[in-house]
């Protein structure tokens, strides 16, 4: 594990983040504590809207069924 002080991490932020994204264990020392820096996989929906995978799929199904109803009622038409 590579340790950096908070000022070193700030100074070499690009290097520190590239190490963490490369799979290396990186920690930043803050006072008497250490903060681990690692990659976390997030989807766009989680980042932008705070929605998890099941919420996104539920909303997609809801939108699809509404579109089908509106096409059937003549309020919308299917674009091919």
Secondary structure, DSSP 8 states (H G I E B T S, - for coil): -EEEEHHHHHHTHHHHHHHHHTT--EEEEETTEEEEE------HHHHHH---HHHHHHHHHHHHHHHHHHHHTTSS----
